Amino acid sequence: MTVRRCPGVLLVIAALALTGCTSAASLPASTSTPTSAEAAYTPVLAEALAEPAIASSTDGLVHLAYELELTNVLSEPVTLDALTVLADGVTVQTLSGDGLAARMTEIGSTDPATTTLTAGRSVIVYLDVAVASNEVPSTLSHHLDIAPETGHPPVFDTPMSETVATLSVDTEEPVVVGAPLAGDGWFDANSCCDMTAHRLAVNPLNGSYYVPERFAIDFVQLDAQGRVFDGAVDDLSSYAYEGAEVLAVADATVVSVTSDREEQVPGANPAGGLTLDEYGGNYIVLDIGGGNYAFYAHLQPGNPMGLTVGQTVSRGDVIGYLGNSGNSSAPHLHFHIMDSASPLASNGVPFVFDQFTLAGTVPRSGDDACVMESVACELDTADAGERTEESPLNGDVLDFG
């Protein structure tokens, strides 16, 4: 293994001397060995945090939500000019400029991400590829147009392109579950596939990244006037749905129950001091079969149903009450399906509700105001109607009946 430093760039090349660092006279005679694919130097590495999986959503499209970690391996900056997603070789999405930066976070930084990766830095790109139900691909690949600060011919030029991270799509049908709540007006205030707190919750645990909340939903309920609360924002009694019955979404086995945590004062996130496990507040994990687990968080304290680990429950059983415990700024039910029993060291998997009525959608431009102020949420009812085996999108309002 030869490791050579050229000006401004670290190159690690196996059994190869580079003309950019060595005179031609010192090079060994070249030989040609047939290969199935020509080796290409890629200054930006790409790795998916999970295999893309499908979910039919309320916009009539199938969404594939996944993340790519991009790492600049050079000792100089690289600008990401564009990222193009290809479905079975056909372009389905291109992100560039501010649009690309808006879908990125930089690892180790709280500053807004930019499309310039400094030496050795990594970013996570949060992708949402939406396709028609009859156009679901078997693979997704990614084409990067990049501009290293300087080129180093003949190894690489600037600007240049890379094709990276060819991923198989998990085309298995998503998990189908029943309603976790009863009644109407349940506002999906935080879910796929926008850049929400759920989507950005990438957990570095046990030496790996986990994204348990990739498809998670925060449910709050609108009253008859379309409001989340009526009264003081910091008074639990202002939220009429506080204490709503929380239901088992399937026949299941209880895996864990945490019920001794006090509720928070609404109107702001807790000041701090929460352990990792306390972020979910009072929570329940159910094993719903097939390697899938249902997670319910921020419940009221106590264990009113006397649940015990190993106990079986039936779909529709009341298992707890909606609350405001843990890392919560308002009463809500946090719900998601994950691939292990750990609420944090797991990956979220797509799921669909077997049936519900889409009452409408709260536009993204107005949802913050109606969640944080005692005003009616604006509701777009253009796509309202009965839905079967679909996943709600951020801003949808669901009637479970």
C-alpha positions as CSV (number, residue, x, y, z in Angstrom):
1,M,0.0,0.0,0.0
2,T,1.5,3.3,-1.1
3,V,0.3,6.5,0.6
4,R,1.5,9.8,-1.0
5,R,0.6,13.4,-0.3
6,C,0.2,15.7,-3.3
7,P,-0.3,19.4,-2.7
8,G,-3.7,19.9,-1.1
9,V,-4.9,16.3,-1.5
10,L,-4.5,13.0,0.3
11,L,-4.5,10.1,-2.1
12,V,-4.6,6.5,-0.9
13,I,-3.9,4.2,-3.8
14,A,-3.2,0.5,-3.7
15,A,-0.1,-0.7,-5.5
16,L,0.0,2.4,-7.7
17,A,2.4,5.3,-8.1
18,L,0.8,8.5,-9.3
19,T,2.2,10.7,-12.0
20,G,1.0,13.7,-10.1
21,C,3.5,12.9,-7.3
22,T,6.3,10.9,-9.1
23,S,8.3,11.5,-12.2
24,A,7.5,9.5,-15.2
25,A,11.1,8.0,-15.2
26,S,10.5,6.3,-11.9
27,L,7.2,4.6,-12.9
28,P,7.1,0.8,-13.4
29,A,6.1,-0.5,-16.8
30,S,2.3,-0.4,-17.0
31,T,0.3,-3.6,-17.3
32,S,-3.4,-4.1,-18.1
33,T,-5.6,-6.5,-16.1
34,P,-9.2,-7.0,-17.3
35,T,-11.7,-5.9,-14.7
36,S,-15.5,-5.9,-14.6
37,A,-15.6,-2.2,-13.8
38,E,-13.0,0.5,-14.2
39,A,-11.8,2.0,-10.9
40,A,-12.7,5.6,-10.5
41,Y,-11.3,8.0,-7.9
42,T,-14.2,9.5,-5.9
43,P,-13.2,12.5,-3.7
44,V,-16.7,12.4,-2.1
45,L,-17.8,9.1,-0.6
46,A,-21.5,8.2,-0.2
47,E,-23.1,5.7,2.1
48,A,-26.8,5.2,2.8
49,L,-27.9,5.0,6.4
50,A,-30.6,2.5,5.5
51,E,-32.1,0.8,2.4
52,P,-34.9,2.8,0.8
53,A,-38.4,1.3,1.5
54,I,-41.8,2.2,0.0
55,A,-44.9,3.7,1.5
56,S,-48.1,4.8,-0.4
57,S,-49.0,8.3,0.8
58,T,-52.0,10.6,0.8
59,D,-50.6,12.6,-2.2
60,G,-51.2,9.6,-4.4
61,L,-47.5,8.8,-4.7
62,V,-45.1,6.2,-3.3
63,H,-42.4,7.9,-1.1
64,L,-38.9,6.5,-0.6
65,A,-37.4,8.4,2.3
66,Y,-33.8,7.7,3.1
67,E,-30.5,9.4,4.0
68,L,-27.0,9.6,2.4
69,E,-23.9,10.4,4.3
70,L,-21.4,12.3,2.0
71,T,-17.8,12.6,3.1
72,N,-15.1,14.8,1.5
73,V,-11.9,12.7,1.7
74,L,-9.7,15.5,0.3
75,S,-7.5,17.9,2.3
76,E,-9.1,20.8,0.4
77,P,-12.7,22.0,0.0
78,V,-15.2,20.4,-2.4
79,T,-18.3,22.1,-3.7
80,L,-21.4,20.0,-4.3
81,D,-22.9,21.5,-7.4
82,A,-25.7,18.9,-7.8
83,L,-27.0,15.6,-6.6
84,T,-29.1,13.6,-9.1
85,V,-31.1,10.6,-8.1
86,L,-31.6,7.9,-10.8
87,A,-34.4,5.3,-10.5
88,D,-33.3,2.2,-12.6
89,G,-31.0,4.6,-14.5
90,V,-33.7,7.3,-15.2
91,T,-33.4,10.7,-13.5
92,V,-36.2,11.3,-11.0
93,Q,-34.8,14.1,-8.9
94,T,-32.0,16.7,-9.0
95,L,-31.0,18.9,-6.1
96,S,-28.6,21.8,-6.4
97,G,-27.8,25.1,-4.8
98,D,-30.0,26.3,-1.9
99,G,-32.4,23.4,-2.6
100,L,-29.6,20.9,-1.9
101,A,-28.3,22.8,1.1
102,A,-31.8,22.8,2.6
103,R,-31.9,19.0,2.6
104,M,-28.5,18.7,4.4
105,T,-27.1,18.8,7.9
106,E,-23.3,18.9,8.6
107,I,-22.1,16.3,11.0
108,G,-20.6,18.0,14.1
109,S,-22.0,21.4,13.4
110,T,-25.2,23.2,14.4
111,D,-24.7,25.8,11.7
112,P,-26.9,25.6,8.5
113,A,-25.2,23.4,6.0
114,T,-23.7,24.7,2.8
115,T,-22.9,23.0,-0.4
116,T,-19.1,23.4,0.3
117,L,-17.6,20.6,2.2
118,T,-14.4,21.6,3.9
119,A,-11.5,19.1,4.2
120,G,-12.6,15.8,5.8
121,R,-16.1,16.9,6.6
122,S,-19.3,14.9,6.3
123,V,-22.9,15.9,5.7
124,I,-26.2,13.9,5.7
125,V,-28.6,14.5,2.8
126,Y,-32.2,13.7,3.6
127,L,-33.8,12.4,0.4
128,D,-37.5,12.0,-0.4
129,V,-38.0,10.4,-3.8
130,A,-41.7,10.3,-4.8
131,V,-42.8,8.1,-7.7
132,A,-46.1,6.8,-9.2
133,S,-47.2,3.5,-7.8
134,N,-46.5,1.8,-11.1
135,E,-43.0,3.2,-11.4
136,V,-41.4,2.0,-8.2
137,P,-37.8,1.2,-9.1
138,S,-35.7,-1.7,-8.1
139,T,-32.6,0.4,-7.6
140,L,-31.7,4.0,-6.9
141,S,-28.3,5.4,-7.8
142,H,-26.8,8.8,-7.3
143,H,-24.8,11.1,-9.6
144,L,-22.7,13.9,-7.9
145,D,-21.5,16.9,-9.8
146,I,-18.7,18.3,-7.7
147,A,-15.9,20.9,-7.9
148,P,-12.8,20.2,-5.8
149,E,-10.8,23.4,-5.1
150,T,-8.1,22.2,-7.4
151,G,-7.8,19.4,-9.9
152,H,-5.1,16.7,-9.8
153,P,-4.9,15.2,-13.3
154,P,-4.8,12.5,-14.3
155,V,-6.4,11.2,-11.1
156,F,-9.3,13.7,-11.1
157,D,-10.2,17.1,-12.6
158,T,-12.3,19.9,-11.4
159,P,-15.2,20.1,-11.9
160,M,-16.0,16.4,-12.2
161,S,-18.7,13.9,-11.7
162,E,-19.2,10.7,-9.7
163,T,-21.7,7.9,-9.7
164,V,-22.1,6.6,-6.1
165,A,-24.3,4.6,-3.8
166,T,-26.3,2.3,-5.9
167,L,-29.0,1.0,-3.6
168,S,-31.6,-1.8,-3.8
169,V,-35.1,-0.6,-3.0
170,D,-37.0,-2.7,-0.4
171,T,-40.3,-3.2,-2.4
172,E,-41.9,-5.3,0.4
173,E,-45.3,-3.9,1.2
174,P,-45.2,-1.6,4.3
175,V,-46.6,-2.6,7.7
176,V,-50.4,-2.2,7.9
177,V,-51.7,-1.1,11.3
178,G,-54.9,0.2,12.8
179,A,-55.5,3.6,14.4
180,P,-53.5,4.6,17.5
181,L,-56.3,7.0,18.5
182,A,-60.0,7.3,18.2
183,G,-62.1,10.3,17.0
184,D,-61.7,13.0,14.4
185,G,-59.4,15.9,13.8
186,W,-56.0,14.3,14.5
187,F,-53.5,16.7,13.0
188,D,-50.2,15.1,11.8
189,A,-48.0,17.9,13.0
190,N,-44.6,16.4,12.4
191,S,-43.9,13.5,10.0
192,C,-42.5,12.3,6.7
193,C,-41.1,13.6,4.5
194,D,-40.2,17.2,5.3
195,M,-37.1,18.4,7.2
196,T,-38.8,18.0,10.6
197,A,-37.3,17.2,14.0
198,H,-38.3,13.6,13.5
199,R,-36.5,13.3,10.1
200,L,-33.3,15.0,11.5
201,A,-33.1,12.7,14.5
202,V,-30.1,10.7,13.5
203,N,-28.8,8.9,16.6
204,P,-25.1,8.0,17.0
205,L,-25.4,5.0,19.3
206,N,-23.3,1.9,20.0
207,G,-20.9,2.9,17.2
208,S,-23.5,3.3,14.5
209,Y,-26.2,5.7,13.2
210,Y,-29.8,5.0,13.8
211,V,-32.8,6.9,12.4
212,P,-35.8,5.6,14.5
213,E,-38.1,8.5,13.8
214,R,-37.8,8.6,10.0
215,F,-41.6,7.9,9.6
216,A,-42.7,9.0,13.0
217,I,-45.9,11.0,13.5
218,D,-46.8,13.6,16.2
219,F,-50.6,13.7,16.7
220,V,-52.4,16.7,18.2
221,Q,-56.2,17.1,17.9
222,L,-58.0,20.1,16.5
223,D,-61.2,21.2,18.3
224,A,-64.5,22.1,16.6
225,Q,-63.0,25.5,15.8
226,G,-59.9,24.0,14.3
227,R,-57.7,25.0,17.2
228,V,-55.0,22.9,19.0
229,F,-55.6,24.6,22.3
230,D,-58.0,27.2,23.8
231,G,-56.6,29.2,26.7
232,A,-53.1,29.7,28.0
233,V,-50.4,27.9,26.0
234,D,-48.7,26.8,29.2
235,D,-51.8,25.3,30.8
236,L,-52.4,21.5,30.2
237,S,-56.2,22.1,30.7
238,S,-56.1,24.3,27.5
239,Y,-55.7,21.2,25.4
240,A,-59.0,19.4,25.2
241,Y,-57.5,16.2,23.9
242,E,-55.0,15.8,26.8
243,G,-55.7,12.4,28.3
244,A,-57.2,10.9,25.0
245,E,-57.2,7.1,24.9
246,V,-54.2,5.6,23.2
247,L,-55.0,2.3,21.3
248,A,-53.0,-0.8,20.4
249,V,-52.6,-0.7,16.6
250,A,-52.4,-4.5,16.3
251,D,-52.6,-7.7,18.2
252,A,-49.3,-7.5,20.1
253,T,-47.1,-8.4,23.0
254,V,-45.9,-5.7,25.5
255,V,-42.1,-5.4,25.4
256,S,-41.6,-2.4,27.7
257,V,-43.6,0.1,29.7
258,T,-42.2,3.3,31.4
259,S,-44.8,5.2,33.4
260,D,-43.2,7.1,36.3
261,R,-42.3,10.4,34.6
262,E,-44.1,13.7,35.3
263,E,-45.7,15.7,32.6
264,Q,-43.9,18.9,31.4
265,V,-45.3,22.4,31.4
266,P,-46.5,23.0,27.8
267,G,-45.5,25.9,25.6
268,A,-41.8,25.3,25.5
269,N,-39.4,22.3,25.4
270,P,-37.9,21.2,28.7
271,A,-35.0,23.2,29.9
272,G,-32.6,20.2,29.7
273,G,-31.3,17.5,32.0
274,L,-33.1,14.6,30.2
275,T,-31.3,11.3,29.8
276,L,-31.5,9.5,26.5
277,D,-34.3,7.2,27.7
278,E,-36.2,10.1,29.2
279,Y,-36.7,11.9,25.9
280,G,-39.7,9.6,25.1
281,G,-41.2,10.4,28.5
282,N,-43.7,7.7,29.5
283,Y,-43.7,5.2,26.7
284,I,-44.9,1.8,25.6
285,V,-43.3,-0.6,23.1
286,L,-45.4,-3.4,21.5
287,D,-44.1,-6.3,19.5
288,I,-46.5,-6.4,16.6
289,G,-44.8,-9.3,14.8
290,G,-42.7,-9.7,11.7
291,G,-39.7,-8.0,13.4
292,N,-41.7,-4.8,13.8
293,Y,-42.3,-2.8,17.0
294,A,-44.8,0.0,17.7
295,F,-43.6,2.9,19.9
296,Y,-45.9,5.2,21.8
297,A,-44.3,8.2,23.6
298,H,-45.1,11.2,25.8
299,L,-47.9,9.4,27.6
300,Q,-49.5,10.5,30.9
301,P,-47.8,9.1,34.0
302,G,-49.1,5.9,35.7
303,N,-49.9,2.6,34.2
304,P,-53.7,2.7,34.2
305,M,-54.2,-0.5,32.4
306,G,-51.7,-2.4,34.5
307,L,-49.6,-3.5,31.5
308,T,-46.8,-6.0,32.2
309,V,-44.0,-7.1,30.0
310,G,-45.0,-10.2,28.1
311,Q,-48.7,-9.4,28.3
312,T,-50.7,-9.7,25.1
313,V,-53.0,-7.0,23.9
314,S,-55.6,-6.9,21.1
315,R,-56.0,-4.4,18.4
316,G,-58.1,-1.5,19.6
317,D,-57.4,-2.1,23.3
318,V,-56.8,1.0,25.4
319,I,-53.1,0.9,26.6
320,G,-52.6,4.4,28.0
321,Y,-53.5,8.1,27.8
322,L,-52.0,10.9,25.7
323,G,-49.9,13.2,27.7
324,N,-47.0,15.7,27.7
325,S,-44.0,13.8,29.4
326,G,-40.4,13.7,28.2
327,N,-39.1,16.0,25.5
328,S,-42.4,17.6,24.6
329,S,-43.7,21.2,24.3
330,A,-47.4,20.3,24.0
331,P,-49.6,17.3,24.7
332,H,-49.3,14.9,21.8
333,L,-48.9,11.3,20.8
334,H,-45.6,10.4,19.2
335,F,-46.1,7.2,17.2
336,H,-43.8,5.2,14.9
337,I,-42.9,1.6,13.9
338,M,-39.3,0.5,14.3
339,D,-37.2,-2.6,13.5
340,S,-36.1,-3.4,17.0
341,A,-37.4,-3.0,20.5
342,S,-35.1,-0.1,21.3
343,P,-36.8,3.3,20.9
344,L,-33.4,4.9,20.1
345,A,-31.1,2.2,18.7
346,S,-33.5,1.2,15.9
347,N,-34.5,2.3,12.4
348,G,-37.9,3.6,11.6
349,V,-39.8,1.6,9.0
350,P,-42.7,2.8,6.8
351,F,-46.2,1.9,7.8
352,V,-49.7,2.6,6.6
353,F,-53.1,2.9,8.4
354,D,-55.6,0.4,7.1
355,Q,-58.3,3.1,6.8
356,F,-59.1,6.6,7.8
357,T,-60.7,9.7,6.3
358,L,-58.4,12.5,5.2
359,A,-60.2,15.6,6.4
360,G,-57.7,18.0,4.8
361,T,-54.2,19.3,5.0
362,V,-52.8,22.2,7.0
363,P,-50.4,24.1,4.6
364,R,-46.8,24.2,5.8
365,S,-46.9,28.0,5.7
366,G,-49.5,28.2,8.5
367,D,-49.0,25.2,10.8
368,D,-46.5,26.8,13.2
369,A,-49.0,29.6,14.0
370,C,-51.9,27.4,14.8
371,V,-49.8,25.0,16.9
372,M,-48.3,27.7,19.0
373,E,-51.2,30.2,19.1
374,S,-54.8,29.7,20.0
375,V,-56.0,30.3,16.4
376,A,-57.8,28.0,13.9
377,C,-55.6,26.0,11.6
378,E,-56.3,26.7,7.9
379,L,-57.4,23.5,6.2
380,D,-57.1,22.7,2.5
381,T,-59.8,20.1,1.7
382,A,-59.1,19.6,-2.0
383,D,-57.9,16.0,-1.5
384,A,-60.2,15.1,1.4
385,G,-61.9,11.7,1.4
386,E,-61.7,8.1,2.4
387,R,-58.3,6.5,2.4
388,T,-57.2,2.8,2.5
389,E,-53.7,1.6,3.4
390,E,-52.0,4.9,3.1
391,S,-49.4,6.8,5.1
392,P,-50.3,10.4,6.1
393,L,-47.9,13.2,5.2
394,N,-46.8,16.1,7.3
395,G,-49.8,18.5,7.8
396,D,-52.6,16.0,7.1
397,V,-55.6,15.9,9.4
398,L,-57.1,12.5,9.9
399,D,-60.5,11.3,11.1
400,F,-60.2,7.8,12.7
401,G,-63.9,7.7,13.6
